[in-house]
Amino acid sequence: MTAAQIKYWCQTSSVPADRVVVNGVAQRELTDAAAVAIASGHLSDDARAIVVRRLTHSLPVPALDGGFGQLRRLQRTIGQTEQQLDNPMMPGVVATVVRSRLNGLLRRREELRKVVTSAKGVHASSIRSIRRERRDGVHLEMADRDRLFAGLLLTPTPNVAGTGYVRRAGVLAMDRLAGAVGQLASRAGSTRVDQWVGELTGEPVGAQPTTPSGEARFIDGYETILFLAGSLYDRIQASPAWHSEHFEMQRLQLNLHRELADIATDVLALRSVRVDLDSARRSGGFDRGFAEHIDSREMALRPVWAQLIERVQALSDVAAVVDSATTELRLLDEFARAATIDDRIDRLVGRSGDREMSADNAKRLSEQVRFGESQLRVYRDVLNGNISRLESHTRPQLPRQ
């Protein structure tokens, strides 16, 4: 994965499905840990450090059956339904059904909020356990849990905006179809009206849409780079080699949880500044001097974006090295199993004392093991270089508006 590829994918807000693979399988959703680390970018520095600390020490973090992508799709559906209700042309009978569906979606979101913010076994509940977690620096206060939930509502999720023919047609199509449904509603029962409204508001919450081309599409380039960083995090975390004793020093050098949280923080801050700049341009862009000032501020942001791309590309290099090391470790495990005492005894009895062949096999096995170990040393050296690239990046300072 090159920096040019990452830049292009962010420009087009899409990633080929075969380029986001974890354990040989195309990844459709981020893991809970990746989603939580990215959502921590919405928190204060102190609260984010607590989330990173919990992830680092393998303490429980919020989780949902099916992943947090369903939370993102739920929030998207709520926003679209609220927008449809603002349509003054919507007939009363349709509005009643849509409002009923919206209330059901809001109740579902509140249920999930309680799961995330008050889950047993994740957050301390007794006074003693709360005091202990605060002393250890791993207790997330309720206000921060609510902010974390708000961040999880925006979990980077592929194709969240690409579902439903009405969504692709736009709001104008919704306006026209709502009028048509209103004219027919008087001749149909409420069940039929509810079915029509379901078609207007898209697929049910929890569906996992795909695009015809198999691409993973996103809202914008910022969400794209967050998903790429999260998927690389998942890829490295899923590697047995990364958690082996061979890379213990590298794990101490590079805290993946903190790196992902820092990338998310910088991406979200950059997007916030860009939104403010675009708003300022729309408000005062008619003044030439002001417009030139906005242009200069946008130019100052380009190195920040370039550095974020480079950091994600460095993570990609780490993932590639770890994948190769996993293959070497698998081969070493095979060699080790072939050299157990039981196998040697069975081969000794079966060959009826063919000592020469036994010596040749032992010599060949030793050479293979030594080669595998030398390859792991090479991978460690390469990984140290990739980690040095990540450590060399100071946190970018966003220009003042």
N, C-alpha and C positions, 0 to 999 in steps of 0.2 A: 504494500500500500504506500504509494508515493505522496509527497506533499501536493503535487500537481493534481493527482486523482482526488484527494480530499478537497482541494479548492474547487474543482469542477463539480463534485457531488454537492458541495454546499451551495454553489451558484445555481444548480438545477434543483436543489432541495429533493434529491432522490439518490438512492444507492442501489446498485444491482444486488439482487437477493443472494447471489452466490459469493459476494464479497464480505458478507457478515455471517460468519460460520463459527460455531462453538461446538467442539467435539464432533466435527464432521457433519453437523446439522445446521441448516440455515436458521438464524435466530430471528424470530418474529417479535419477541418481547424481551425487555431487559429483566434481569433477575431482581428480586426484591432488594437485595443489598445494593445493586447498582442504582436502582430507582431512588432509594433512600439517600445514598451519597450525593446524587445529583440534586435531589430536593433540598438537601442541606445547604445548597448554594443560596437559598432564599432566607437563611437564618443569619443571625448576628455571628460575629467571629467566635464568641465564647460558646454559643449554642452549637455552632457547626463543629467546634473542637470536641464537644461532648459526643456528638454523633460519630465522628471519626474515631474517637477513643473506644466507643462501644464496638464499632466494626473491627478495629484493630485487635481487640481482646476477645473477639468472638462472643460478645454479649448479645442477647436477643435484641432485635430491631423489629419495627412493625412489618407485617407481612399480610398478604391477602391471597386466598386460594384463587389461582388463575392469574396472579400478577397484578401490578398496578396499572397495566394498560387498560383494564376494564374501567378503572377509575377515571382515566383520561377520556375514554369514550363516553362515559356517563356524563362528565362535565360538559363535553362537547355537545351532547344531545340536549342537555338542559339549556345551554346557551342558544342553540338553534330553535328550540321550542319557545323560549321566551321571546326571541325575535319574531317568530311567527305570530305570537299572541299580540304583538304590537301592531300588526297589520289591521288598519281600520276597515278593510274590505271583508274581513273574515266574518261569515254569518254567525249568528248567536249559537245555533245548534252545534256548529263545528267548534266554536270557541269553548263551549262547555266541555266537550270531550277532550280537546287539547289541554285545557286547564286541569282537568282531572288527571290526565297522563302526566302533566308537569308536576302536580302534587305528589304523585307516586314516585317520580324520579327524585324529587327533593327529599322524600322520606327515605329512599334508598341511600342517597348520599349521606344523610344524617346517620343512618345505621353504620355505614362504612367509616364515617368520622369517629364514631365511638369505638369501633374495632381498632382503628389506628391509634387513637389517643389514650384509650383506657384498657387495652388488651391485657388480660391476666398473663403473667409469666414474662411480660415484656417490660412493663413499667412497674416500679415499686409502688406498693399501695399502703403498707403499714408505716407507722411513724419511724419505727426502728430501721426498716429497710431503706426508707427515704433518706434518713440521716446517714446511713452507711454509704449509699450511692453518692450523696452530696460530698461526703468526706473523700470518696475515691474519685470524684470529678466525673461521674458518669450518669448523673441524674438530669433528665430533661424535664424542665418545668412545663406545666400544662399550657401556658401561653405559647411556648416554643413548639410543643406538640401540635397545637392548632396551626401554627405557621408552617410546620413541616407537612401537615396534611394539605394545606393550601398549595404547597410546592408539589406534592404528589399528584394533585389534580392536573398538573401540567407535565406529567411524566412523558418524556419523548416516546412516541408510539407511532409505528408506521401506518400510513394509509388511514389515519383517523379522520381526514377530511375528504376521503375519496369514496364515500358510500352513499348509495341512494341516488336514483336518477334525478330526483327533484333537487338534491343538494348540488349536483353538478350543473343543473340548469340555472340555478340561482334563485334569488328571492323573487324576481319577477314571475317566474313560473309558479312559485308558491302562491302568489297573489291571485293569478288566474285560476289555478286549480281549486283554491279555496272557494272562489265564487261559483265554480261549477259544482262543487260538492254541496254548497248551500242550496242551489237550485234543485238538486236531486234529493236532498235530505228529507224534504217533506213527503216524498214518496217511498222512503225506505225506513227501516227500523234503526234503533240506536246501535244494534250490533253491527249492521252494515256500515253505518257512519264511522264507528270506531275502527273498522277495518280500513276504510279509506284514509282516516287520519293516520293510522299506523303506516300506510304506504307513503303518506306525505312527509312524515317525520323520519323516515329512513328505517334501517334495520334495527332489530332489538338491541338493547344495551348488552354488551358482552360478545357480540359477533366480532369475528376477526376478518375484515375484508381484505381482499387482495386485488392488485391491479392486473389487467390482462397481460402486461409485459413481465410480470413477476418482480417488478421493482418495488422497493420500499420508499414511499413518498412521504414527505414531511411538510409542515406548514411553512417553514422558512429555513434558511441556511443555519441559523443558530440552533434550531432543534436538530437539524441534521448532524452537526458536529457534536452535539451532546449525545446523540444516540450512538455515533461512531465511537466516542470515548467510552461510553458505558458498555458497548459490546466488546471492545478490546479489554476492558477491565474484567468482564465475565470470562473472556477467552483465557486470560492469564490465570485468573482465579481457579478455573476449571482444570488447569494443567497439573498433573501429578508431579512433574519435574519442578515446578515453581515451589511446591510445598515440600520438596525433598531436602535432605541434608546437604546436597550438593550446592544449593542456592540459598543456604541460610544467611550468608553474609549479604547477598543481594537483597534479600527480603528486609534486612535491617537498613540497608541503604535507601531503598525505595519503598515508601509506604503507599501502596496503591490506593488505599481508601482516601488518604489525604490528597493525593495527586488528582483523583477524579473529582473530589469535592472542590479543590482549588480551581480546576478547569471550569467546573460548572459555575462557580462564583464569578469568575472573570467573564465567561460568556454571557451570563445573565446581566452583569453590570454593563457590558458593552452593548447589549441589546437595549437596555434601558436608556443609555445615553443616545443611541441612534434614534430611538423613538422620540425622545425629547428634541433632538435636532430636526427631525422631519416635521414635528409639530411647530417648532419655531420657524422653519422655512415656509410652511403654509401660512403662518400668521403674518410674518413680516418679510417674506421673500420679494415683495415688490420694491423694497429699498435695496439699491445696488450694493451699497457699502455693507449692509447687514447680510445680504446674500453671500458676498465675498468672505465675510467673517465665518459664516456657516460652512462654506467650502473649505476654508483653512482648517477648521475644527475636524471636518470629516477626513481631511488628508492626514491629520495627526493621529487618527484612529487606525489607519491602515497598518502600521507596524504592530499594533496590538493584535489585530486579527491574524496577521502573518505569523506572529509568535504562537498564537493558539493553535494554528494549523500545524506548526512545527512540533509542538508538544504532543499533539495527537499522533503525528507521524512517528515520533520517538516511541510512543506507547505501542504502535504497530510493529516497530522493529523489535521491541522487547517480546511481544507476543510471538513473532516469527521465530526468534531464537529459542524461546521456551518450548514451542511446538517441536522444533528439531531436537531439542534435548530430551523431550518426552519419548521420541522415537528411539534415541540412543539408550535411554533407561529401560525401555521395554526390551530391547535386544540384550542388555546386560542381565535383566531378570531371566530371560530365556537361557542365557549361558549359565547363570547360577543354578537354575533348576536342573540343567543337564549335568551338572557337576556334583550333585548330592551324593552322599555316601551310598544310599540304596542303589542309585543308578550305576555307580561305579562297581558295586558288588555284582549287580545283575550282568553288566557287560563283561566283568572278569570271568564269571561262571560260564556265560554263553560262548565266549571266545575260547574257552578251554586253554587258557594260558598263553594267548597270543600277545606276549609282552611288548613286542615291537610296535604292533598296531595301537596298543593302549598308550604307549609313550607318545606316539605321533598324535593321537587324539588329544591327549592332555596338553601337548605343546601347542597344538592348533587352538585349543580352547583358551589357553593362557594368552596367546597373541591376540585373540579376538577381544578378550576382556581388557587387555592393556590398550588396544586401539579404541575401544568404547570409552575408557576412562580418559584417554588423551583427547578424544572428541569433546567430552564434557568440559575438560579444562579450556578448550578453545571456546566453547559456548559461554563459559563463565567470563572469559576475557572480553568477548564481544558484548555480553550483557552488561559488564561493567562500563563499557564505552557508551552504551545506550542510556544507562542510568545517569552517567555523568552529563549527558546532553540534557536530561530532564532537570538535574540539580543545578545546571548552569543558568537556567532561566529564572530570573528574579520576577516576582509578581509585578505585572505591568501596571503602570500608573496611568489611569485614564485622564485625558486632558480635561481641564475645567471648562464648563460650558460658558 
